[in-house]
């Protein structure tokens, strides 16, 4: 995971707020947030408030609730406020 060129986030899906427990260096480069700024937070802090991704977010919430796989596309924001499209693949380990 450390060597991947794709951003990777691991969350604790068993915890109510699904806090981030790991980010790789590609995540830090893509979002401009260091690991110490992301770990312990929910991924919602990346959310672009101007996006209209509610259907995708509903699919994500459902996948987490029923513990199934899902792929969703979300608009997020980097630390500097610029936006990026994120393909999020949810799996259960």
N, C-alpha and C positions, 0 to 999 in steps of 0.2 A: 504494500500500500504506500509506503514511503516513496518508492521510486516511480509510482504511477504519474503520468503526465495529466491525468484526469483528476479533478478535485474529488476527494472522498471525505464523507462525513459519516461517523458512526454515532448513533443515538441509543440511549437506554429506553427501549420501547416498553419496558415493564414499569417504568416510572411514569406517574401521571402526566408530567409536562414534557416527556421525552427529551431530556437534556442531552446536548452534544457531549460525547465522551472522548471523541478523537477527531482530529482533522489532519489531513496530510499537507505537505508543503505546497502542492498544487492548489489546494483550497485557499491557502494563505495568499498565494500569488493572484488567484482569480478574484478574490473578494477584498483583498487588502487588509483583512483582519488576521491578526496573529492568533495562534492557538490559545494563548492565555485570555484573549478577548472573546473567543467563541465557546470554549469548553465550559459546560455548566449552564449554558443558555439554550433556549429552544430555537430552532431554525427560523422561527417567525421574525427574529430581529433582522433578517435579510430581506424580508418581504418589501416589495415595491408598493407603497400605499396607493399609487395611481393605477395599478394593474387591475384588470378585470378577469382574474383567474379563479373565481369562486367555484366553478364547476370542477376545475382541476383540483383545487384544494379539498373539495368534498370527496372526490375520488381518493385522494391521499388519506384523508381522515378515515374513510371507510376501510381502506386497505390496512391501516394501522390497527383499527378497532377489531377487525375480523382476522387479522394476522395472515394476510394474503399478499401476493406479489402485485406490484403496480408500477407503471411508468407514467409520469406526468410531466408537463411542461409548465414552468412557473417563471414569472418575471421577478427578478430580485435586484437588490441594490448593493453596490460595492460601498466600501467605507467612504469614498469620495462623493457618493451620491449618484454616480453613473449607473445605468441599468444594464442587466445582462439576462439572457434567456438561459434557464437552467433545466436540463433534462434530469429528472430525479427518478432513480430506480430504487424501489423499496423491496427489500427481501427480508426474510426472517432467518436469523442464524441459530 
